[in-house]
Amino acid sequence: MSSGPGAAVLLSPVTGPPRPVDPREPMVRLEDQALTRGDGIFETLHVLDGTAYKFDAHHARLAASARTADLPAPPQDVCRAALALGLDAAGPGSHDPSRDLGAEHSVKLSVSRGVPGGEPWAWLTVSPVPPQTFEARQDGVSVLLLERGHDPAEDSGMPWLLPGVKTLSYAVNMAAVRHARANGAQDVVFTTSTDRRILEGATSSVVCARPSPGQPPTLVTPEPSRGILPGTSQARIFDAARRHGWGVDYGPLHPRDLLEADAVWLTSSVRLAVPVTRVDGHPVCSDPALTRTLTDFLLGRADG
Protein backbone atom coordinates (compact mmCIF):
# COMPACT_ATOMS: atom_id res chain seq x y z
CA MET A 1 0.00 0.00 0.00
CA SER A 2 1.42 3.39 -0.95
CA SER A 3 2.23 5.81 1.88
CA GLY A 4 1.46 8.81 -0.30
CA PRO A 5 -1.87 10.29 -1.36
CA GLY A 6 -3.92 8.33 -3.84
CA ALA A 7 -5.32 11.52 -5.36
CA ALA A 8 -4.97 15.28 -5.11
CA VAL A 9 -7.22 18.19 -6.06
CA LEU A 10 -6.12 21.81 -6.41
CA LEU A 11 -8.24 24.81 -5.43
CA SER A 12 -6.55 27.93 -6.76
CA PRO A 13 -7.95 30.43 -6.10
CA VAL A 14 -9.50 29.06 -2.91
CA THR A 15 -13.06 29.70 -4.05
CA GLY A 16 -12.46 28.69 -7.65
CA PRO A 17 -13.44 25.44 -9.37
CA PRO A 18 -11.36 22.48 -8.16
CA ARG A 19 -9.30 20.45 -10.58
CA PRO A 20 -7.55 17.09 -10.15
CA VAL A 21 -3.74 17.13 -10.24
CA ASP A 22 -1.06 14.45 -10.20
CA PRO A 23 -0.17 13.88 -6.52
CA ARG A 24 3.34 12.89 -7.59
CA GLU A 25 4.03 16.32 -9.09
CA PRO A 26 5.28 19.30 -7.02
CA MET A 27 2.64 21.93 -6.31
CA VAL A 28 4.10 24.07 -3.50
CA ARG A 29 6.49 26.91 -4.31
CA LEU A 30 9.56 27.13 -2.10
CA GLU A 31 8.53 30.49 -0.64
CA ASP A 32 4.97 29.42 0.12
CA GLN A 33 4.11 30.51 3.65
CA ALA A 34 2.47 27.19 4.52
CA LEU A 35 5.89 25.63 3.96
CA THR A 36 8.13 28.34 5.43
CA ARG A 37 5.92 29.49 8.33
CA GLY A 38 3.16 26.92 8.80
CA ASP A 39 0.79 29.76 7.93
CA GLY A 40 -2.40 28.00 6.98
CA ILE A 41 -5.27 25.89 8.26
CA PHE A 42 -6.54 22.38 7.58
CA GLU A 43 -9.14 19.74 8.31
CA THR A 44 -8.86 15.95 8.14
CA LEU A 45 -11.98 13.99 7.22
CA HIS A 46 -12.75 10.29 7.47
CA VAL A 47 -14.54 8.85 4.46
CA LEU A 48 -16.36 5.56 4.84
CA ASP A 49 -17.71 3.82 1.74
CA GLY A 50 -17.47 7.11 -0.15
CA THR A 51 -19.22 9.27 2.47
CA ALA A 52 -17.58 11.96 4.59
CA TYR A 53 -20.11 11.53 7.38
CA LYS A 54 -18.94 14.56 9.41
CA PHE A 55 -18.57 16.90 6.46
CA ASP A 56 -20.73 19.72 7.86
CA ALA A 57 -18.91 19.75 11.21
CA HIS A 58 -15.51 19.82 9.54
CA HIS A 59 -16.49 22.59 7.15
CA ALA A 60 -17.90 24.65 10.03
CA ARG A 61 -14.63 24.30 11.94
CA LEU A 62 -12.61 25.12 8.81
CA ALA A 63 -14.67 28.28 8.31
CA ALA A 64 -14.20 29.26 11.97
CA SER A 65 -10.44 28.71 11.69
CA ALA A 66 -10.36 30.76 8.50
CA ARG A 67 -12.17 33.70 10.13
CA THR A 68 -9.75 33.84 13.04
CA ALA A 69 -6.69 33.34 10.82
CA ASP A 70 -7.91 35.94 8.27
CA LEU A 71 -7.93 33.41 5.44
CA PRO A 72 -10.61 32.54 2.89
CA ALA A 73 -12.36 29.19 3.28
CA PRO A 74 -13.62 27.24 0.28
CA PRO A 75 -17.44 27.26 0.23
CA GLN A 76 -19.26 24.03 1.00
CA ASP A 77 -20.15 23.37 -2.62
CA VAL A 78 -16.53 23.82 -3.70
CA CYS A 79 -15.32 21.48 -0.95
CA ARG A 80 -17.89 18.85 -1.88
CA ALA A 81 -16.91 19.08 -5.54
CA ALA A 82 -13.21 18.74 -4.63
CA LEU A 83 -13.97 15.77 -2.41
CA ALA A 84 -15.95 14.04 -5.15
CA LEU A 85 -13.12 14.57 -7.66
CA GLY A 86 -10.56 13.26 -5.19
CA LEU A 87 -12.53 10.14 -4.34
CA ASP A 88 -13.16 9.44 -8.02
CA ALA A 89 -9.41 9.59 -8.71
CA ALA A 90 -8.28 7.71 -5.60
CA GLY A 91 -7.77 4.00 -5.44
CA PRO A 92 -9.94 1.71 -3.34
CA GLY A 93 -10.10 2.41 0.36
CA SER A 94 -8.51 0.17 2.96
CA HIS A 95 -10.33 -2.18 5.35
CA ASP A 96 -9.79 -2.60 9.09
CA PRO A 97 -9.01 -6.32 9.58
CA SER A 98 -10.23 -6.35 13.19
CA ARG A 99 -13.62 -4.82 12.46
CA ASP A 100 -14.35 -4.17 8.81
CA LEU A 101 -16.36 -0.97 8.84
CA GLY A 102 -16.21 -0.54 5.07
CA ALA A 103 -13.79 1.07 2.63
CA GLU A 104 -11.90 3.81 4.47
CA HIS A 105 -10.12 6.92 3.15
CA SER A 106 -8.38 9.78 4.91
CA VAL A 107 -8.97 13.20 3.33
CA LYS A 108 -7.00 16.31 4.18
CA LEU A 109 -8.12 19.77 3.04
CA SER A 110 -5.52 22.51 3.53
CA VAL A 111 -5.55 26.28 2.94
CA SER A 112 -2.26 28.18 2.62
CA ARG A 113 -1.53 31.89 2.86
CA GLY A 114 0.41 31.42 -0.37
CA VAL A 115 3.62 33.14 -1.40
CA PRO A 116 4.30 36.66 -0.04
CA GLY A 117 2.29 39.10 -2.12
CA GLY A 118 0.33 36.28 -3.73
CA GLU A 119 -3.10 34.75 -3.22
CA PRO A 120 -4.15 32.05 -0.75
CA TRP A 121 -4.79 28.66 -2.27
CA ALA A 122 -6.02 25.26 -1.13
CA TRP A 123 -5.56 21.61 -1.91
CA LEU A 124 -7.17 18.31 -0.99
CA THR A 125 -5.55 14.90 -0.78
CA VAL A 126 -7.16 11.46 -0.51
CA SER A 127 -5.34 8.41 0.89
CA PRO A 128 -6.35 4.96 2.11
CA VAL A 129 -6.26 4.71 5.91
CA PRO A 130 -2.86 3.15 6.81
CA PRO A 131 -2.38 -0.13 8.71
CA GLN A 132 -0.89 1.58 11.78
CA THR A 133 -4.21 3.34 12.33
CA PHE A 134 -6.03 0.01 12.42
CA GLU A 135 -3.40 -1.33 14.84
CA ALA A 136 -3.94 1.61 17.20
CA ARG A 137 -7.71 1.05 17.18
CA GLN A 138 -7.25 -2.62 18.04
CA ASP A 139 -4.28 -2.54 20.45
CA GLY A 140 -4.64 0.91 21.97
CA VAL A 141 -1.83 3.31 22.78
CA SER A 142 0.25 4.24 25.79
CA VAL A 143 0.59 7.97 26.47
CA LEU A 144 2.85 10.36 28.31
CA LEU A 145 1.44 13.39 30.08
CA LEU A 146 3.44 16.42 28.93
CA GLU A 147 3.09 20.00 30.09
CA ARG A 148 2.06 22.41 27.38
CA GLY A 149 3.92 25.26 29.11
CA HIS A 150 0.98 27.57 29.70
CA ASP A 151 -2.77 27.39 30.08
CA PRO A 152 -4.30 27.83 26.59
CA ALA A 153 -7.39 29.32 28.26
CA GLU A 154 -5.24 32.43 28.73
CA ASP A 155 -5.19 32.83 24.92
CA SER A 156 -8.96 33.12 24.53
CA GLY A 157 -9.01 36.92 24.44
CA MET A 158 -6.00 37.16 22.12
CA PRO A 159 -7.05 36.34 18.57
CA TRP A 160 -3.51 36.87 17.26
CA LEU A 161 -2.54 33.68 19.14
CA LEU A 162 -5.15 31.78 17.07
CA PRO A 163 -6.93 30.05 19.97
CA GLY A 164 -8.98 27.05 18.85
CA VAL A 165 -7.69 27.28 15.27
CA LYS A 166 -6.55 24.12 13.47
CA THR A 167 -3.40 25.53 11.90
CA LEU A 168 -0.69 23.89 9.85
CA SER A 169 1.82 24.75 12.61
CA TYR A 170 2.09 21.26 14.12
CA ALA A 171 5.85 21.19 14.80
CA VAL A 172 5.36 21.27 18.59
CA ASN A 173 2.74 18.51 18.47
CA MET A 174 5.01 16.27 16.39
CA ALA A 175 8.00 17.00 18.64
CA ALA A 176 5.87 15.93 21.62
CA VAL A 177 4.97 12.63 19.91
CA ARG A 178 8.64 11.98 19.09
CA HIS A 179 9.52 12.66 22.73
CA ALA A 180 6.87 10.20 23.87
CA ARG A 181 8.13 7.50 21.51
CA ALA A 182 11.72 8.06 22.60
CA ASN A 183 10.55 7.44 26.17
CA GLY A 184 8.63 4.24 25.61
CA ALA A 185 5.13 5.59 24.89
CA GLN A 186 3.21 6.02 21.65
CA ASP A 187 1.28 9.27 22.05
CA VAL A 188 0.84 12.36 24.18
CA VAL A 189 -1.76 14.04 26.34
CA PHE A 190 -1.02 17.68 27.12
CA THR A 191 -1.62 19.18 30.57
CA THR A 192 -1.39 22.63 32.08
CA SER A 193 1.80 23.38 33.98
CA THR A 194 0.18 24.78 37.13
CA ASP A 195 -2.52 22.31 38.18
CA ARG A 196 -1.85 19.42 35.73
CA ARG A 197 -5.31 19.75 34.23
CA ILE A 198 -5.85 17.52 31.19
CA LEU A 199 -6.13 19.40 27.87
CA GLU A 200 -5.98 17.29 24.68
CA GLY A 201 -3.85 14.85 22.73
CA ALA A 202 -1.28 15.92 20.14
CA THR A 203 -3.81 15.21 17.36
CA SER A 204 -6.88 14.13 19.30
CA SER A 205 -9.45 14.84 22.00
CA VAL A 206 -9.43 13.04 25.34
CA VAL A 207 -12.58 11.22 26.48
CA CYS A 208 -12.96 9.00 29.54
CA ALA A 209 -15.75 6.91 31.01
CA ARG A 210 -16.40 7.89 34.60
CA PRO A 211 -17.40 4.97 36.87
CA SER A 212 -21.18 4.91 37.39
CA PRO A 213 -22.20 1.55 38.90
CA GLY A 214 -25.68 0.44 37.91
CA GLN A 215 -26.12 3.36 35.52
CA PRO A 216 -25.30 4.00 31.87
CA PRO A 217 -21.72 5.25 31.46
CA THR A 218 -20.91 8.93 31.90
CA LEU A 219 -18.48 10.27 29.30
CA VAL A 220 -16.22 13.16 30.31
CA THR A 221 -13.94 15.39 28.24
CA PRO A 222 -11.97 18.53 29.16
CA GLU A 223 -14.07 21.69 29.20
CA PRO A 224 -14.10 23.32 25.73
CA SER A 225 -13.73 26.82 27.20
CA ARG A 226 -10.12 26.09 28.14
CA GLY A 227 -8.66 27.09 24.77
CA ILE A 228 -8.32 23.60 23.28
CA LEU A 229 -9.37 22.66 19.77
CA PRO A 230 -13.04 21.61 19.69
CA GLY A 231 -13.15 17.97 18.59
CA THR A 232 -15.69 17.05 15.91
CA SER A 233 -15.45 13.35 16.82
CA GLN A 234 -15.86 13.99 20.54
CA ALA A 235 -18.90 16.20 19.85
CA ARG A 236 -20.55 13.56 17.66
CA ILE A 237 -19.94 10.83 20.25
CA PHE A 238 -21.44 13.01 22.99
CA ASP A 239 -24.51 13.83 20.90
CA ALA A 240 -25.20 10.12 20.34
CA ALA A 241 -24.47 9.26 23.97
CA ARG A 242 -27.09 11.77 25.16
CA ARG A 243 -29.68 10.23 22.83
CA HIS A 244 -28.98 6.83 24.37
CA GLY A 245 -29.39 8.04 27.94
CA TRP A 246 -25.70 8.21 28.82
CA GLY A 247 -24.37 11.04 30.95
CA VAL A 248 -21.91 13.51 29.44
CA ASP A 249 -19.81 16.06 31.28
CA TYR A 250 -17.06 18.58 30.60
CA GLY A 251 -14.08 18.51 32.95
CA PRO A 252 -12.03 19.53 34.64
CA LEU A 253 -9.98 16.34 34.37
CA HIS A 254 -6.69 15.57 36.12
CA PRO A 255 -4.28 12.63 35.80
CA ARG A 256 -5.97 10.68 38.60
CA ASP A 257 -9.27 10.84 36.67
CA LEU A 258 -7.67 8.97 33.77
CA LEU A 259 -6.14 6.36 36.07
CA GLU A 260 -9.46 5.78 37.88
CA ALA A 261 -11.67 5.77 34.75
CA ASP A 262 -13.47 2.71 33.39
CA ALA A 263 -11.83 3.49 30.04
CA VAL A 264 -9.98 6.34 28.30
CA TRP A 265 -9.85 7.13 24.59
CA LEU A 266 -8.13 9.46 22.19
CA THR A 267 -10.78 10.43 19.64
CA SER A 268 -10.08 11.81 16.18
CA SER A 269 -11.62 11.64 12.76
CA VAL A 270 -9.56 8.89 11.16
CA ARG A 271 -8.35 6.92 14.19
CA LEU A 272 -11.91 7.04 15.62
CA ALA A 273 -11.86 6.00 19.32
CA VAL A 274 -8.42 4.67 20.25
CA PRO A 275 -8.23 3.13 23.75
CA VAL A 276 -5.49 4.40 26.06
CA THR A 277 -3.74 1.44 27.73
CA ARG A 278 -1.18 3.21 29.92
CA VAL A 279 -0.65 6.73 31.28
CA ASP A 280 2.93 7.58 32.28
CA GLY A 281 3.58 3.85 32.53
CA HIS A 282 0.58 3.15 34.77
CA PRO A 283 -2.03 0.71 33.39
CA VAL A 284 -5.45 2.10 32.53
CA CYS A 285 -8.67 0.12 32.32
CA SER A 286 -10.03 -0.54 28.85
CA ASP A 287 -13.35 -1.94 27.70
CA PRO A 288 -13.59 -3.33 24.15
CA ALA A 289 -17.40 -3.28 24.26
CA LEU A 290 -17.42 0.41 25.20
CA THR A 291 -14.89 1.12 22.45
CA ARG A 292 -17.15 -0.55 19.87
CA THR A 293 -20.12 1.45 21.13
CA LEU A 294 -18.23 4.76 20.93
CA THR A 295 -17.16 3.85 17.40
CA ASP A 296 -20.78 3.15 16.50
CA PHE A 297 -21.80 6.48 18.06
CA LEU A 298 -19.20 8.23 15.93
CA LEU A 299 -20.20 6.48 12.73
CA GLY A 300 -23.92 6.93 13.33
CA ARG A 301 -24.48 3.18 13.56
CA ALA A 302 -26.02 3.01 17.03
CA ASP A 303 -29.41 4.52 16.16
CA GLY A 304 -30.74 1.91 13.79
C-alpha positions in Angstrom: 0.0 0.0 0.0 1.4 3.4 -1.0 2.2 5.8 1.9 1.5 8.8 -0.3 -1.9 10.3 -1.4 -3.9 8.3 -3.8 -5.3 11.5 -5.4 -5.0 15.3 -5.1 -7.2 18.2 -6.1 -6.1 21.8 -6.4 -8.2 24.8 -5.4 -6.6 27.9 -6.8 -8.0 30.4 -6.1 -9.5 29.1 -2.9 -13.1 29.7 -4.1 -12.5 28.7 -7.6 -13.4 25.4 -9.4 -11.4 22.5 -8.2 -9.3 20.4 -10.6 -7.6 17.1 -10.2 -3.7 17.1 -10.2 -1.1 14.5 -10.2 -0.2 13.9 -6.5 3.3 12.9 -7.6 4.0 16.3 -9.1 5.3 19.3 -7.0 2.6 21.9 -6.3 4.1 24.1 -3.5 6.5 26.9 -4.3 9.6 27.1 -2.1 8.5 30.5 -0.6 5.0 29.4 0.1 4.1 30.5 3.6 2.5 27.2 4.5 5.9 25.6 4.0 8.1 28.3 5.4 5.9 29.5 8.3 3.2 26.9 8.8 0.8 29.8 7.9 -2.4 28.0 7.0 -5.3 25.9 8.3 -6.5 22.4 7.6 -9.1 19.7 8.3 -8.9 15.9 8.1 -12.0 14.0 7.2 -12.8 10.3 7.5 -14.5 8.9 4.5 -16.4 5.6 4.8 -17.7 3.8 1.7 -17.5 7.1 -0.2 -19.2 9.3 2.5 -17.6 12.0 4.6 -20.1 11.5 7.4 -18.9 14.6 9.4 -18.6 16.9 6.5 -20.7 19.7 7.9 -18.9 19.7 11.2 -15.5 19.8 9.5 -16.5 22.6 7.2 -17.9 24.7 10.0 -14.6 24.3 11.9 -12.6 25.1 8.8 -14.7 28.3 8.3 -14.2 29.3 12.0 -10.4 28.7 11.7 -10.4 30.8 8.5 -12.2 33.7 10.1 -9.8 33.8 13.0 -6.7 33.3 10.8 -7.9 35.9 8.3 -7.9 33.4 5.4 -10.6 32.5 2.9 -12.4 29.2 3.3 -13.6 27.2 0.3 -17.4 27.3 0.2 -19.3 24.0 1.0 -20.2 23.4 -2.6 -16.5 23.8 -3.7 -15.3 21.5 -1.0 -17.9 18.9 -1.9 -16.9 19.1 -5.5 -13.2 18.7 -4.6 -14.0 15.8 -2.4 -16.0 14.0 -5.2 -13.1 14.6 -7.7 -10.6 13.3 -5.2 -12.5 10.1 -4.3 -13.2 9.4 -8.0 -9.4 9.6 -8.7 -8.3 7.7 -5.6 -7.8 4.0 -5.4 -9.9 1.7 -3.3 -10.1 2.4 0.4 -8.5 0.2 3.0 -10.3 -2.2 5.4 -9.8 -2.6 9.1 -9.0 -6.3 9.6 -10.2 -6.3 13.2 -13.6 -4.8 12.5 -14.3 -4.2 8.8 -16.4 -1.0 8.8 -16.2 -0.5 5.1 -13.8 1.1 2.6 -11.9 3.8 4.5 -10.1 6.9 3.2 -8.4 9.8 4.9 -9.0 13.2 3.3 -7.0 16.3 4.2 -8.1 19.8 3.0 -5.5 22.5 3.5 -5.6 26.3 2.9 -2.3 28.2 2.6 -1.5 31.9 2.9 0.4 31.4 -0.4 3.6 33.1 -1.4 4.3 36.7 0.0 2.3 39.1 -2.1 0.3 36.3 -3.7 -3.1 34.8 -3.2 -4.2 32.1 -0.8 -4.8 28.7 -2.3 -6.0 25.3 -1.1 -5.6 21.6 -1.9 -7.2 18.3 -1.0 -5.5 14.9 -0.8 -7.2 11.5 -0.5 -5.3 8.4 0.9 -6.4 5.0 2.1 -6.3 4.7 5.9 -2.9 3.2 6.8 -2.4 -0.1 8.7 -0.9 1.6 11.8 -4.2 3.3 12.3 -6.0 0.0 12.4 -3.4 -1.3 14.8 -3.9 1.6 17.2 -7.7 1.1 17.2 -7.3 -2.6 18.0 -4.3 -2.5 20.4 -4.6 0.9 22.0 -1.8 3.3 22.8 0.3 4.2 25.8 0.6 8.0 26.5 2.9 10.4 28.3 1.4 13.4 30.1 3.4 16.4 28.9 3.1 20.0 30.1 2.1 22.4 27.4 3.9 25.3 29.1 1.0 27.6 29.7 -2.8 27.4 30.1 -4.3 27.8 26.6 -7.4 29.3 28.3 -5.2 32.4 28.7 -5.2 32.8 24.9 -9.0 33.1 24.5 -9.0 36.9 24.4 -6.0 37.2 22.1 -7.0 36.3 18.6 -3.5 36.9 17.3 -2.5 33.7 19.1 -5.1 31.8 17.1 -6.9 30.1 20.0 -9.0 27.0 18.9 -7.7 27.3 15.3 -6.5 24.1 13.5 -3.4 25.5 11.9 -0.7 23.9 9.8 1.8 24.8 12.6 2.1 21.3 14.1 5.9 21.2 14.8 5.4 21.3 18.6 2.7 18.5 18.5 5.0 16.3 16.4 8.0 17.0 18.6 5.9 15.9 21.6 5.0 12.6 19.9 8.6 12.0 19.1 9.5 12.7 22.7 6.9 10.2 23.9 8.1 7.5 21.5 11.7 8.1 22.6 10.5 7.4 26.2 8.6 4.2 25.6 5.1 5.6 24.9 3.2 6.0 21.6 1.3 9.3 22.0 0.8 12.4 24.2 -1.8 14.0 26.3 -1.0 17.7 27.1 -1.6 19.2 30.6 -1.4 22.6 32.1 1.8 23.4 34.0 0.2 24.8 37.1 -2.5 22.3 38.2 -1.8 19.4 35.7 -5.3 19.7 34.2 -5.9 17.5 31.2 -6.1 19.4 27.9 -6.0 17.3 24.7 -3.8 14.9 22.7 -1.3 15.9 20.1 -3.8 15.2 17.4 -6.9 14.1 19.3 -9.4 14.8 22.0 -9.4 13.0 25.3 -12.6 11.2 26.5 -13.0 9.0 29.5 -15.8 6.9 31.0 -16.4 7.9 34.6 -17.4 5.0 36.9 -21.2 4.9 37.4 -22.2 1.6 38.9 -25.7 0.4 37.9 -26.1 3.4 35.5 -25.3 4.0 31.9 -21.7 5.3 31.5 -20.9 8.9 31.9 -18.5 10.3 29.3 -16.2 13.2 30.3 -13.9 15.4 28.2 -12.0 18.5 29.2 -14.1 21.7 29.2 -14.1 23.3 25.7 -13.7 26.8 27.2 -10.1 26.1 28.1 -8.7 27.1 24.8 -8.3 23.6 23.3 -9.4 22.7 19.8 -13.0 21.6 19.7 -13.2 18.0 18.6 -15.7 17.0 15.9 -15.4 13.4 16.8 -15.9 14.0 20.5 -18.9 16.2 19.9 -20.5 13.6 17.7 -19.9 10.8 20.2 -21.4 13.0 23.0 -24.5 13.8 20.9 -25.2 10.1 20.3 -24.5 9.3 24.0 -27.1 11.8 25.2 -29.7 10.2 22.8 -29.0 6.8 24.4 -29.4 8.0 27.9 -25.7 8.2 28.8 -24.4 11.0 30.9 -21.9 13.5 29.4 -19.8 16.1 31.3 -17.1 18.6 30.6 -14.1 18.5 33.0 -12.0 19.5 34.6 -10.0 16.3 34.4 -6.7 15.6 36.1 -4.3 12.6 35.8 -6.0 10.7 38.6 -9.3 10.8 36.7 -7.7 9.0 33.8 -6.1 6.4 36.1 -9.5 5.8 37.9 -11.7 5.8 34.7 -13.5 2.7 33.4 -11.8 3.5 30.0 -10.0 6.3 28.3 -9.9 7.1 24.6 -8.1 9.5 22.2 -10.8 10.4 19.6 -10.1 11.8 16.2 -11.6 11.6 12.8 -9.6 8.9 11.2 -8.4 6.9 14.2 -11.9 7.0 15.6 -11.9 6.0 19.3 -8.4 4.7 20.3 -8.2 3.1 23.7 -5.5 4.4 26.1 -3.7 1.4 27.7 -1.2 3.2 29.9 -0.7 6.7 31.3 2.9 7.6 32.3 3.6 3.9 32.5 0.6 3.1 34.8 -2.0 0.7 33.4 -5.4 2.1 32.5 -8.7 0.1 32.3 -10.0 -0.5 28.9 -13.3 -1.9 27.7 -13.6 -3.3 24.1 -17.4 -3.3 24.3 -17.4 0.4 25.2 -14.9 1.1 22.4 -17.2 -0.5 19.9 -20.1 1.5 21.1 -18.2 4.8 20.9 -17.2 3.8 17.4 -20.8 3.2 16.5 -21.8 6.5 18.1 -19.2 8.2 15.9 -20.2 6.5 12.7 -23.9 6.9 13.3 -24.5 3.2 13.6 -26.0 3.0 17.0 -29.4 4.5 16.2 -30.7 1.9 13.8 
